[in-house]
Amino acid sequence: MRGVIQRVAEAAVSIEGKAVGRIGAGLLVLLGVGQGDAEADADYLAEKVLHLRIFPDGEGQMNLSVLDTRGDLLAVSQFTLYADTRRGRRPGYSAAAPPEEANRFYRYFVDRLRESGLRVEEGVFRAMMDVSLVNRGPVTILLDSAKTF
């Protein structure tokens, strides 16, 4: 399972001009599910997202998590995190999980985030979405549940 988290001042996702998810300060989480991923991968990434210390403390040091700041979360499914661009000019996506499996693990991941008690908004699985954000920092972190990165 792969994720990209961005520390944001605000973020939103819309479909055909209609907002379906909007947050204030917190994290935008783009999540890709790969073939062979399991609940343990989602558990690992959810814990990382919730506990990663990337928010500034009173001295401006990145020592606080989204849990510490009581920030919002916006989760968006993004299979393109599994793009293989090693050959040619058109990315291949054969490493991404099939849609039914990916949706199941995406739902599981979002549920794990919600267990934190934080406000969690989300995009719409398999929809063409417009994602807007104000990246604070900017801070963008790549996460991967695989043993090697």
Backbone bond lengths (Angstrom), bond angles and torsions (degrees), N, CA, C in turn:
res aa  C-N    CA-C-N  psi(-1)  N-CA   C-N-CA  omega(-1)  CA-C   N-CA-C  phi
1 M - - - 1.436 - - 1.520 107.66 -
2 R 1.301 115.63 137.51 1.463 121.37 -179.45 1.518 109.97 -122.78
3 G 1.304 113.83 146.21 1.448 118.99 177.31 1.514 111.14 -142.93
4 V 1.298 115.00 152.93 1.451 123.22 170.16 1.515 104.92 -124.79
5 I 1.330 116.41 125.61 1.458 118.98 175.68 1.514 108.34 -114.97
6 Q 1.305 114.52 139.55 1.450 120.82 178.19 1.519 108.21 -125.93
7 R 1.322 115.14 128.13 1.460 120.40 176.00 1.527 106.72 -76.27
8 V 1.326 116.14 123.34 1.462 119.83 -172.44 1.526 112.45 -125.95
9 A 1.321 114.72 151.92 1.456 121.50 169.02 1.521 108.80 -80.77
10 E 1.345 115.21 -31.72 1.459 123.03 175.57 1.521 108.41 -165.98
11 A 1.308 116.05 156.88 1.465 121.19 177.24 1.522 108.67 -155.83
12 A 1.324 115.28 154.30 1.463 120.34 179.46 1.518 109.42 -151.35
13 V 1.313 114.88 154.18 1.458 121.08 173.42 1.525 106.84 -128.96
14 S 1.339 115.07 135.63 1.463 119.45 -179.69 1.515 109.86 -135.69
15 I 1.330 114.12 155.86 1.456 122.26 177.19 1.512 107.08 -127.01
16 E 1.335 115.58 122.48 1.466 121.94 -178.63 1.524 111.39 49.93
17 G 1.333 115.71 43.86 1.453 121.52 175.65 1.521 115.92 82.10
18 K 1.335 117.58 -3.81 1.464 120.82 -178.95 1.527 109.48 -105.31
19 A 1.336 116.39 122.48 1.461 121.02 179.94 1.526 109.87 -66.13
20 V 1.338 116.34 130.56 1.466 121.15 176.94 1.519 111.70 -113.79
21 G 1.314 116.66 -13.32 1.450 121.92 176.95 1.517 109.71 -159.62
22 R 1.325 116.50 136.82 1.462 120.32 -178.38 1.518 108.13 -149.95
23 I 1.346 115.92 136.12 1.459 120.00 177.23 1.521 110.76 -132.81
24 G 1.313 114.19 162.37 1.453 121.47 169.94 1.521 108.41 -92.81
25 A 1.315 117.31 -144.91 1.454 122.27 -177.38 1.527 111.07 -60.11
26 G 1.318 115.52 134.67 1.465 120.58 -179.77 1.508 110.95 160.93
27 L 1.338 115.84 -135.87 1.458 121.35 -176.58 1.518 112.26 -128.99
28 L 1.315 115.55 134.33 1.459 122.58 166.58 1.519 105.55 -93.48
29 V 1.340 117.16 125.85 1.456 122.42 -178.02 1.521 108.76 -116.99
30 L 1.328 116.05 116.30 1.459 121.63 173.48 1.518 106.13 -99.27
31 L 1.339 117.03 124.95 1.458 121.07 -172.69 1.517 111.14 -122.56
32 G 1.327 115.44 128.01 1.457 121.75 174.60 1.516 109.69 -116.18
33 V 1.325 116.14 135.79 1.459 121.70 -179.96 1.528 107.61 -109.40
34 G 1.332 115.36 129.24 1.449 120.77 -178.24 1.516 112.50 -105.67
35 Q 1.313 116.01 164.72 1.460 120.73 176.55 1.526 108.73 -60.78
36 G 1.315 115.85 135.40 1.452 120.84 179.28 1.516 114.86 87.42
37 D 1.321 117.96 -3.45 1.462 119.71 177.19 1.520 110.11 -67.38
38 A 1.326 115.42 153.64 1.462 121.76 -177.99 1.521 109.23 -136.52
39 E 1.331 116.21 175.44 1.456 120.29 178.62 1.518 111.66 -57.06
40 A 1.317 118.02 -33.67 1.467 121.31 179.05 1.526 111.15 -60.36
41 D 1.330 117.78 -34.47 1.459 121.32 177.28 1.523 110.61 -67.10
42 A 1.323 115.93 -43.21 1.471 120.47 178.10 1.520 110.74 -65.36
43 D 1.331 116.96 -40.50 1.466 120.99 177.24 1.525 110.50 -59.53
44 Y 1.326 115.88 -46.99 1.461 121.34 -179.52 1.533 111.03 -59.02
45 L 1.339 116.29 -49.59 1.462 119.12 -178.02 1.521 112.10 -66.90
46 A 1.327 118.03 -39.84 1.467 120.23 178.82 1.526 110.11 -60.99
47 E 1.323 117.03 -43.47 1.471 120.31 178.93 1.524 110.63 -63.85
48 K 1.329 117.33 -41.21 1.465 120.81 177.82 1.526 110.96 -61.81
49 V 1.321 116.66 -47.33 1.458 121.27 -179.04 1.531 110.15 -58.82
50 L 1.308 116.53 -45.85 1.463 120.95 -175.67 1.530 113.51 -72.16
51 H 1.322 117.70 -30.04 1.465 120.36 -171.73 1.520 115.27 -110.90
52 L 1.335 118.24 -7.39 1.458 120.47 -179.37 1.532 109.55 -64.08
53 R 1.311 116.02 127.68 1.470 121.02 -175.21 1.525 109.98 -88.97
54 I 1.334 115.55 89.93 1.465 120.42 -177.86 1.525 112.73 -126.99
55 F 1.324 116.99 11.27 1.465 121.46 176.65 1.519 108.75 -106.97
56 P 1.334 116.78 144.06 1.460 119.60 -176.93 1.529 113.15 -72.49
57 D 1.342 113.92 143.51 1.460 120.00 172.35 1.529 108.30 -88.67
58 G 1.298 117.55 -169.25 1.463 121.95 -178.70 1.514 114.33 -62.42
59 E 1.334 116.87 -18.55 1.460 121.04 179.66 1.523 112.51 -102.73
60 G 1.341 116.27 7.54 1.458 120.64 178.00 1.522 114.91 83.46
61 Q 1.324 117.41 5.21 1.464 121.32 178.74 1.527 109.63 -88.42
62 M 1.336 116.38 143.95 1.466 120.15 178.75 1.535 108.56 -76.00
63 N 1.318 116.22 88.96 1.459 122.95 -177.81 1.515 113.79 -126.48
64 L 1.323 118.17 -1.18 1.465 120.91 -175.68 1.523 111.09 -115.89
65 S 1.325 116.00 146.49 1.465 122.13 176.46 1.519 109.59 -95.65
66 V 1.316 116.31 172.42 1.463 120.59 175.36 1.530 110.13 -63.78
67 L 1.330 116.76 -29.06 1.475 120.08 175.07 1.521 110.37 -66.60
68 D 1.335 116.56 -43.11 1.458 120.85 -179.97 1.526 111.66 -62.42
69 T 1.329 116.82 -38.33 1.464 121.13 -176.99 1.525 112.82 -88.18
70 R 1.354 115.69 -7.26 1.469 121.46 -175.97 1.530 110.72 56.18
71 G 1.347 115.18 41.51 1.455 121.75 -179.86 1.517 112.21 -76.61
72 D 1.314 115.06 172.03 1.459 122.95 177.58 1.527 109.65 -93.27
73 L 1.327 115.54 162.22 1.463 122.34 176.78 1.521 109.90 -130.29
74 L 1.319 116.16 136.45 1.461 122.13 173.43 1.519 106.79 -123.72
75 A 1.336 117.58 113.66 1.458 123.30 -178.30 1.522 110.16 -102.48
76 V 1.323 115.51 130.54 1.463 122.06 -178.95 1.520 108.52 -132.10
77 S 1.318 117.12 125.37 1.450 122.07 177.04 1.528 109.19 -72.24
78 Q 1.350 116.40 134.31 1.457 119.36 -177.45 1.528 110.37 -147.27
79 F 1.322 115.94 92.23 1.466 120.89 -178.62 1.518 111.98 -63.83
80 T 1.333 118.32 -21.70 1.461 120.80 -177.13 1.530 112.57 -66.99
81 L 1.331 117.95 -8.12 1.469 119.68 173.19 1.520 111.00 -66.30
82 Y 1.329 116.79 -13.79 1.463 121.64 177.21 1.522 112.68 -101.19
83 A 1.314 117.80 20.14 1.461 121.48 178.82 1.523 110.56 -63.43
84 D 1.305 115.93 133.07 1.455 122.58 174.38 1.520 106.36 -105.72
85 T 1.325 116.14 113.83 1.465 120.59 -176.38 1.530 112.07 -114.59
86 R 1.318 116.69 17.31 1.461 119.97 -176.04 1.528 113.31 -68.24
87 R 1.328 117.35 -29.77 1.463 120.52 -178.32 1.518 109.53 -121.82
88 G 1.285 116.06 139.93 1.455 121.40 175.09 1.517 113.10 66.47
89 R 1.317 114.64 -162.11 1.463 120.87 -175.90 1.511 113.36 -117.40
90 R 1.323 115.63 -3.78 1.462 119.65 178.75 1.526 107.95 -110.19
91 P 1.339 117.43 122.09 1.464 119.38 -178.68 1.525 111.70 -64.00
92 G 1.336 115.11 146.18 1.450 121.39 173.16 1.529 108.91 -106.14
93 Y 1.307 116.68 149.98 1.464 121.04 -175.74 1.529 112.30 -124.66
94 S 1.320 117.75 26.08 1.460 120.17 -176.00 1.532 112.56 -66.92
95 A 1.319 119.09 -18.81 1.466 121.25 179.06 1.529 112.66 -82.27
96 A 1.329 116.75 -12.41 1.470 120.34 178.03 1.526 109.70 -73.34
97 A 1.309 116.30 147.28 1.468 121.03 178.10 1.525 110.47 -68.51
98 P 1.326 118.36 151.61 1.467 120.64 173.98 1.535 109.54 -58.61
99 P 1.327 117.74 150.98 1.466 120.99 -174.43 1.531 115.59 -51.85
100 E 1.325 118.51 -43.84 1.465 119.95 -177.36 1.529 110.98 -63.02
101 E 1.335 115.37 -43.69 1.468 120.82 179.14 1.531 110.41 -68.13
102 A 1.313 116.91 -43.41 1.465 120.89 179.61 1.518 110.99 -60.94
103 N 1.314 117.25 -42.67 1.464 120.45 179.83 1.523 111.00 -63.96
104 R 1.321 116.63 -40.98 1.464 120.07 179.27 1.525 110.81 -59.93
105 F 1.333 117.68 -45.56 1.459 120.64 -179.27 1.529 112.11 -74.05
106 Y 1.327 117.56 -32.69 1.469 120.60 174.28 1.530 109.17 -61.55
107 R 1.346 116.98 -46.83 1.468 121.46 178.80 1.527 110.68 -60.28
108 Y 1.312 116.77 -43.02 1.457 122.00 178.77 1.533 110.21 -60.80
109 F 1.327 116.77 -45.56 1.460 122.49 179.18 1.531 110.76 -59.94
110 V 1.323 116.86 -48.07 1.475 120.86 179.60 1.528 110.34 -60.79
111 D 1.327 116.83 -41.87 1.474 120.01 177.23 1.521 111.07 -60.45
112 R 1.332 116.75 -39.88 1.477 119.81 177.82 1.519 110.94 -62.65
113 L 1.330 117.20 -40.61 1.463 120.23 176.79 1.525 110.76 -62.93
114 R 1.325 116.45 -42.41 1.470 120.43 -178.83 1.526 112.72 -63.87
115 E 1.332 116.97 -29.61 1.464 120.18 177.75 1.524 112.25 -60.86
116 S 1.327 117.58 -17.75 1.463 121.95 -179.88 1.524 112.08 -72.19
117 G 1.335 116.81 -17.90 1.456 120.29 -176.16 1.517 113.63 87.55
118 L 1.337 117.20 -4.10 1.457 120.40 177.42 1.526 109.84 -78.78
119 R 1.315 115.60 160.22 1.467 120.91 175.54 1.524 108.06 -72.79
120 V 1.331 116.36 124.90 1.465 121.82 -179.66 1.524 108.62 -124.98
121 E 1.310 115.56 121.52 1.459 122.86 173.17 1.522 106.69 -108.70
122 E 1.327 116.95 166.58 1.460 118.75 -179.72 1.517 112.07 -151.95
123 G 1.318 113.29 162.99 1.450 120.48 172.76 1.516 109.67 -83.89
124 V 1.336 116.19 -168.15 1.460 121.89 179.54 1.518 107.71 -113.13
125 F 1.317 116.16 121.74 1.458 121.69 -176.88 1.527 110.67 -56.82
126 R 1.323 116.80 132.18 1.472 126.58 177.73 1.523 114.51 67.35
127 A 1.309 118.77 9.61 1.466 120.84 178.24 1.527 109.88 -89.65
128 M 1.323 116.12 153.40 1.456 121.57 170.58 1.524 106.19 -79.87
129 M 1.335 116.40 112.06 1.462 121.35 -172.96 1.522 110.76 -118.03
130 D 1.312 114.86 150.70 1.453 122.02 168.69 1.520 106.28 -104.23
131 V 1.331 115.59 121.39 1.464 121.08 -179.35 1.512 107.66 -110.44
132 S 1.318 115.97 126.34 1.458 120.50 176.65 1.518 108.86 -120.94
133 L 1.321 115.07 147.60 1.456 118.97 -179.12 1.513 110.63 -157.34
134 V 1.313 113.92 156.43 1.452 122.05 168.31 1.517 104.34 -114.80
135 N 1.336 116.07 103.53 1.458 122.34 -176.48 1.522 107.87 -77.63
136 R 1.315 116.50 120.33 1.460 121.31 -177.94 1.512 109.18 -91.64
137 G 1.312 116.10 117.37 1.454 121.87 177.38 1.524 111.83 135.29
138 P 1.298 120.17 -70.85 1.459 127.24 -4.66 1.529 111.65 -73.60
139 V 1.307 115.00 146.30 1.459 121.86 175.94 1.521 107.43 -127.84
140 T 1.324 115.94 117.72 1.461 123.37 177.51 1.521 107.55 -134.57
141 I 1.342 116.87 125.57 1.457 122.42 -175.68 1.532 109.49 -123.19
142 L 1.331 116.50 133.52 1.459 122.05 174.62 1.525 108.83 -92.29
143 L 1.325 116.54 134.83 1.466 122.05 177.23 1.523 108.95 -125.37
144 D 1.317 115.74 146.66 1.461 120.97 178.11 1.507 107.79 -148.88
145 S 1.316 117.03 131.93 1.460 120.83 -178.67 1.523 112.22 -81.10
146 A 1.337 117.61 -6.59 1.464 121.21 178.90 1.519 110.10 -69.19
147 K 1.300 116.40 154.81 1.460 121.59 179.54 1.530 112.26 -64.83
148 T 1.340 115.81 -30.73 1.465 119.87 178.88 1.516 108.42 -117.58
149 F 1.300 116.24 151.14 1.471 121.37 -177.73 1.501 110.01 -120.08
